[in-house]
Amino acid sequence: MIVKEKILDDVARVAGGTVSVLSGFSHQAKEDIRTRIEEIADRLDLVPREDFERLEAMLGKAREEQQDLTKRIEALEEQIKTKKRK
């Protein structure tokens, strides 16, 4: 009985150690993958998402302003044409 309990304790200890080692490997693998992806992104000169979204918002605003200015120019041109006709 004592021998069986000792064997079970040893098996439990080995299993716990195995889980700990596998967990460490998993964490290390994730870190290695993350590092390699960041290196690739740096080499490809990719833009961070926050910068892209900020630029996208700026472009949207500039586009709206350009459309408003185009409408104003068209209205002014129409006024000029109307005054020339009179």
N, C-alpha and C positions, 0 to 999 in steps of 0.2 A: 504494500500500500504506500509506504513512504517512498519507495523507488518510483512508483507511478506518479506520485505527486511531484517528485523532484524532476522527473522527465517532463511533465506538463509545465512546470515552472520554467524549465530550460527552453522548451518549445515556445512558450509565451514570450520569454525574454528575447529569443532569436527573432520571433515574428515582430515584436515591437521595434527591435533594432532595424529590421528590414524595412518596416514602414517608415522609420525615421530616415534611413538612407534614401529610399525612393522619393520621399518628400523633398529631401535636399537636392536630389537629381532633378526633380520636376522644377523646383524653384530656379536652379542653375540653368536649366534648359530654357526656361522662359526669359531669364535675364539675357542669355546669349542671343536668343532670337530677337529680343527687343533691341539689343545693341547692334546687331547686324542690320536690322531694318532701318535704324537711325543712320547708320553709316551709308547705306544705299540711298536713303532720302537726301543726305547731305551731298553725295556725289551727283545725284540727279538735280540738285539745286531746287528742290521742291519748296513751295511756300507753305508756311503754317496755316492751318484752317482759319484761325482768328484773323490773320492778315488778309487772307483771301476774302473773307466775309466783309471785313472793313472796306476793302477796295471795291467790292461788289456794291455795297451801299453807297459809296461815293460816286460810282459810275451811274447808279440809278438816279441819284440826285442831280448829277450833271446832265443826264439825259433829259430829265424833266425840265430843268432850267433852259436847256437848249430848245426844247419844244415850245416852251413859253415865249422865249425870245423870237423864235421863228414866227409864231402867231402875231406877236407885237409888230414885227417887221412887216408882215403881210398886211396888217391893219393900217400901218403908217403908209405903206405903198398905195393902198387903196384910197386913203385920204388924199394923197398927193395927186393920184389920177383924177379923183373927183374934183379937186380944186383946179386942175389944169383944164378940165372940160368946161368949167364955168367961166 
